[in-house]
Amino acid sequence: MDDLYSIGETAKLNDVSIKSLRHYDEIGLLKPRYIDPETGYRYYVYSQFSFIDKIKRFKSVGMSLKELKELFQGKDLNRLAEFLAAEKQKLDEEERLLREKRQDVDWLCEFMEYSKSLEVDGGLEIRQLPQMHMIRVPCQGDDSMYAMDLELRRISVSEPLRSCQILNPYGYILDFDRLMENRMYPTASTVCVRERPPVDSPYLFTAPAGRYLCCRAKILSEDWSVEPLIRYCTDHGLRPTLVLACEYLASLYDPRNSPYELRLLLPEGWDVPV
């Protein structure tokens, strides 16, 4: 007869708890080789240790005790291969989601750092910016902010756009002529998304990569002004095809106090310094 190991010795040698071994016995996953009829003490043999190894190994990759019992009773290695393939697919998906979450956190960190660095002083700057994917909902500048925001939200949660990953900044596309009159007149309200989904929608828009003339202003406040921007465009005959207003954070509670970066898309080859 093989040497017998008490449940305590078996637990210690295999780095499992006595409670786990008792549970394996109760559910029929791993029965002791011998139970003393007088004391009820459980005893195991060395050949069962490799079975304990397999239980620990397959539990560590997500297999339930019920699945383990069915696997060992069926003695079907194909079933194990199918489980592992499915588990790998699940882990790949979790890794993808974690990678996207990390990208979102990185993006928000950059967004917050840039928000803190913004100085609303009317100064001009030319920046090279990447393309921006966004949901764009047409509006009229005399619509209320409330109405524009509600319509943007309604469109954003409707099919097929509800699967888009919404990012800051929110913002507007502005009418250039009215901006030159120091008037804030949106032709569309916008919100950025992580990537453009492979669907057709009139509400999807991509602002092109390129060089943008940038100016910061609190365009929702009553006394905002972009006189340096107006003067630059007037003096040099600049008429951009796209004017974006991108919201940044100055307060969690007062959106009207938020600074906006006005971005005017410059024509190819524009070389007039600010």
C-alpha positions as a printed NumPy array, in Angstrom:
array([[  0.   ,   0.   ,   0.   ],
       [  1.231,   3.509,  -0.809],
       [  2.376,   5.72 ,   2.029],
       [ -0.517,   7.692,   3.471],
       [ -0.363,  11.417,   4.152],
       [ -2.683,  13.109,   6.577],
       [ -4.833,  15.958,   5.35 ],
       [ -2.535,  18.384,   7.212],
       [  0.589,  16.936,   5.606],
       [ -1.073,  16.923,   2.193],
       [ -2.123,  20.553,   2.581],
       [  1.371,  21.621,   3.65 ],
       [  3.218,  19.68 ,   0.93 ],
       [  0.943,  21.021,  -1.822],
       [  0.407,  24.57 ,  -0.53 ],
       [ -3.372,  24.25 ,  -0.261],
       [ -5.613,  24.783,   2.717],
       [ -7.164,  21.991,   4.731],
       [-10.502,  23.723,   4.156],
       [-10.029,  23.442,   0.377],
       [ -9.198,  19.731,   0.565],
       [-12.305,  19.108,   2.65 ],
       [-14.381,  21.063,   0.121],
       [-12.932,  19.064,  -2.789],
       [-13.976,  15.916,  -0.935],
       [-17.509,  17.206,  -0.284],
       [-18.164,  18.066,  -3.941],
       [-16.613,  14.85 ,  -5.255],
       [-13.675,  16.53 ,  -6.981],
       [-10.901,  14.873,  -4.947],
       [-11.692,  12.08 ,  -2.511],
       [ -9.153,  10.968,   0.107],
       [ -7.645,   7.587,  -0.649],
       [ -8.437,   6.413,   2.877],
       [-10.664,   7.583,   5.744],
       [-10.089,   6.118,   9.162],
       [-13.437,   4.543,  10.161],
       [-12.837,   5.271,  13.845],
       [-11.481,   8.827,  13.747],
       [-12.832,  10.058,  10.386],
       [ -9.355,  11.399,   9.534],
       [ -8.674,  11.769,   5.829],
       [ -5.521,  10.427,   4.211],
       [ -4.088,  10.936,   0.744],
       [ -1.419,   9.178,  -1.311],
       [  1.469,  10.624,  -3.313],
       [ -0.13 ,   9.808,  -6.69 ],
       [ -2.941,  12.255,  -5.836],
       [ -0.523,  15.166,  -5.501],
       [ -0.302,  15.649,  -9.288],
       [ -4.105,  15.832,  -9.305],
       [ -3.913,  18.645,  -6.74 ],
       [ -1.344,  20.368,  -8.984],
       [ -3.811,  20.285, -11.888],
       [ -6.631,  21.67 ,  -9.736],
       [ -4.431,  24.588,  -8.644],
       [ -3.159,  25.229, -12.166],
       [ -6.545,  25.233, -13.899],
       [ -8.212,  27.23 , -11.102],
       [ -5.523,  29.882, -11.554],
       [ -6.601,  30.452, -15.175],
       [-10.282,  30.764, -14.354],
       [-11.725,  27.24 , -14.444],
       [-14.42 ,  26.683, -11.832],
       [-14.466,  23.666,  -9.523],
       [-17.639,  22.479, -11.252],
       [-15.901,  22.651, -14.637],
       [-12.867,  20.881, -13.184],
       [-15.01 ,  18.059, -11.839],
       [-16.728,  17.612, -15.198],
       [-13.37 ,  17.738, -16.99 ],
       [-11.748,  15.1  , -14.817],
       [-14.785,  12.856, -14.842],
       [-15.037,  13.06 , -18.629],
       [-11.267,  12.65 , -19.161],
       [-11.624,  14.812, -22.288],
       [ -8.523,  16.816, -23.176],
       [-10.349,  18.438, -26.107],
       [-12.704,  20.068, -23.627],
       [ -9.722,  21.481, -21.757],
       [ -8.288,  22.863, -25.009],
       [-11.651,  24.516, -25.814],
       [-11.794,  26.09 , -22.356],
       [ -8.265,  27.458, -22.637],
       [ -8.958,  28.883, -26.099],
       [-12.079,  30.636, -24.802],
       [-10.191,  31.914, -21.755],
       [ -7.451,  33.302, -23.987],
       [-10.03 ,  35.129, -26.085],
       [-11.582,  36.599, -22.938],
       [ -8.177,  37.755, -21.671],
       [ -7.375,  39.308, -25.044],
       [-10.611,  41.308, -24.828],
       [ -9.882,  42.368, -21.242],
       [ -6.393,  43.442, -22.317],
       [ -7.873,  45.494, -25.175],
       [-10.328,  47.205, -22.828],
       [ -7.584,  47.898, -20.295],
       [ -5.388,  49.362, -23.026],
       [ -8.235,  51.651, -24.123],
       [ -8.883,  52.719, -20.538],
       [ -5.185,  53.558, -20.163],
       [ -5.355,  55.634, -23.345],
       [ -8.392,  57.478, -21.958],
       [ -6.638,  58.181, -18.659],
       [ -3.536,  59.395, -20.497],
       [ -5.711,  61.625, -22.682],
       [ -7.543,  63.079, -19.677],
       [ -4.237,  63.757, -17.907],
       [ -3.032,  65.671, -20.952],
       [ -6.383,  67.469, -21.173],
       [ -6.165,  68.55 , -17.531],
       [ -2.547,  69.655, -17.852],
       [ -3.35 ,  71.706, -20.94 ],
       [ -6.412,  73.186, -19.203],
       [ -4.218,  74.368, -16.326],
       [ -1.713,  75.903, -18.733],
       [ -4.244,  77.969, -20.687],
       [ -3.941,  81.704, -20.235],
       [ -6.906,  83.687, -21.466],
       [ -4.932,  86.739, -22.477],
       [ -5.962,  87.194, -26.109],
       [ -2.573,  86.046, -27.337],
       [ -2.236,  84.231, -30.657],
       [ -0.369,  81.023, -31.391],
       [ -0.011,  78.776, -34.414],
       [ -0.196,  75.093, -33.483],
       [  0.186,  71.889, -35.502],
       [ -2.743,  69.727, -34.42 ],
       [ -3.753,  66.14 , -35.21 ],
       [ -7.124,  65.312, -36.714],
       [-10.056,  65.259, -34.319],
       [-13.018,  62.912, -34.693],
       [-16.259,  64.304, -33.346],
       [-20.009,  64.13 , -33.288],
       [-21.327,  67.312, -34.902],
       [-24.939,  68.435, -34.524],
       [-26.079,  71.45 , -36.586],
       [-27.566,  74.383, -34.709],
       [-28.238,  78.081, -35.003],
       [-26.23 ,  80.558, -33.002],
       [-29.354,  82.09 , -31.539],
       [-30.438,  78.721, -30.105],
       [-30.05 ,  78.518, -26.349],
       [-27.034,  76.689, -24.911],
       [-29.559,  74.432, -23.181],
       [-31.239,  73.441, -26.445],
       [-27.913,  72.864, -28.227],
       [-26.605,  70.689, -25.424],
       [-29.768,  68.592, -25.195],
       [-29.814,  67.928, -28.942],
       [-26.124,  66.949, -28.9  ],
       [-26.795,  64.545, -26.03 ],
       [-29.828,  63.081, -27.77 ],
       [-27.869,  62.389, -30.948],
       [-24.844,  61.041, -29.073],
       [-26.865,  58.32 , -27.31 ],
       [-28.86 ,  57.314, -30.39 ],
       [-27.972,  54.53 , -32.805],
       [-25.481,  54.086, -34.382],
       [-23.462,  56.608, -32.344],
       [-24.143,  55.369, -28.831],
       [-21.174,  52.985, -29.049],
       [-18.744,  55.884, -29.574],
       [-16.343,  56.571, -26.729],
       [-17.026,  60.192, -25.807],
       [-14.036,  62.343, -24.903],
       [-13.579,  65.964, -24.062],
       [-13.499,  68.568, -25.324],
       [-17.036,  69.619, -25.986],
       [-17.292,  72.631, -28.194],
       [-18.699,  74.347, -31.245],
       [-18.073,  75.116, -34.855],
       [-18.364,  78.882, -35.186],
       [-19.451,  81.213, -37.959],
       [-16.307,  83.09 , -38.982],
       [-17.991,  86.324, -40.106],
       [-19.746,  86.759, -36.772],
       [-16.556,  85.893, -34.915],
       [-14.958,  88.826, -36.732],
       [-17.67 ,  90.946, -35.121],
       [-16.697,  89.491, -31.714],
       [-19.902,  87.463, -31.651],
       [-20.166,  83.841, -30.625],
       [-22.467,  82.232, -33.214],
       [-22.286,  78.39 , -33.403],
       [-23.304,  76.55 , -36.55 ],
       [-22.833,  73.183, -34.802],
       [-22.267,  71.82 , -31.324],
       [-19.631,  69.129, -31.029],
       [-18.045,  66.548, -28.791],
       [-14.879,  64.576, -29.532],
       [-14.827,  60.796, -29.738],
       [-11.895,  58.416, -29.374],
       [-12.078,  57.156, -32.958],
       [-14.428,  57.405, -35.877],
       [-16.683,  54.342, -35.898],
       [-17.106,  52.368, -39.139],
       [-20.699,  53.532, -39.65 ],
       [-22.399,  56.06 , -41.858],
       [-23.893,  59.021, -40.069],
       [-24.381,  62.652, -41.091],
       [-23.4  ,  63.584, -37.53 ],
       [-19.844,  62.255, -37.766],
       [-17.172,  64.775, -38.649],
       [-13.377,  64.773, -38.69 ],
       [-11.522,  68.039, -38.264],
       [ -8.4  ,  67.669, -40.411],
       [ -4.857,  67.627, -39.101],
       [ -3.018,  70.814, -39.909],
       [ -1.793,  74.163, -38.68 ],
       [ -4.338,  76.162, -36.7  ],
       [ -4.29 ,  79.746, -35.532],
       [ -5.26 ,  79.527, -31.844],
       [ -6.626,  82.065, -29.397],
       [ -8.154,  81.546, -25.948],
       [-11.274,  83.266, -24.685],
       [-14.174,  82.706, -22.3  ],
       [-16.694,  82.843, -25.111],
       [-19.689,  82.087, -22.851],
       [-19.05 ,  85.053, -20.587],
       [-20.544,  88.453, -21.303],
       [-17.372,  90.502, -21.742],
       [-15.187,  88.209, -23.817],
       [-13.05 ,  89.652, -26.591],
       [-10.759,  88.36 , -29.335],
       [ -9.589,  91.688, -30.744],
       [ -6.031,  90.451, -31.506],
       [ -7.5  ,  87.577, -33.51 ],
       [ -9.857,  89.873, -35.395],
       [ -7.029,  92.271, -36.169],
       [ -4.719,  89.492, -37.42 ],
       [ -7.378,  88.031, -39.747],
       [ -8.369,  91.443, -41.038],
       [ -4.825,  92.683, -41.625],
       [ -3.711,  89.549, -43.478],
       [ -6.925,  88.641, -45.289],
       [ -7.25 ,  85.298, -43.517],
       [-10.533,  83.495, -44.118],
       [-10.358,  79.972, -42.697],
       [-12.656,  77.191, -43.834],
       [-13.113,  75.883, -40.294],
       [-13.366,  77.582, -36.894],
       [-13.465,  75.322, -33.846],
       [-14.112,  76.341, -30.255],
       [-12.847,  73.672, -27.841],
       [-13.84 ,  73.806, -24.172],
       [-11.285,  73.342, -21.399],
       [-11.807,  73.152, -17.652],
       [-11.473,  75.989, -15.181],
       [-14.231,  74.831, -12.83 ],
       [-16.233,  71.66 , -12.204],
       [-19.354,  73.688, -11.417],
       [-19.442,  76.742, -13.652],
       [-19.197,  75.901, -17.387],
       [-19.71 ,  79.547, -18.336],
       [-16.354,  80.295, -16.754],
       [-14.563,  77.683, -18.866],
       [-11.885,  78.876, -21.269],
       [-12.249,  77.927, -24.916],
       [ -9.484,  77.589, -27.427],
       [-10.522,  79.021, -30.767],
       [ -8.839,  77.116, -33.599],
       [ -8.853,  78.541, -37.122],
       [ -7.637,  76.123, -39.789],
       [ -4.898,  77.827, -41.788],
       [ -4.612,  77.426, -45.569],
       [ -1.854,  75.181, -46.87 ],
       [  1.42 ,  77.1  , -47.002],
       [  0.281,  79.95 , -44.743],
       [  3.441,  81.546, -43.368],
       [  2.363,  84.848, -41.787],
       [  3.771,  84.912, -38.234],
       [  1.71 ,  86.008, -35.223]])
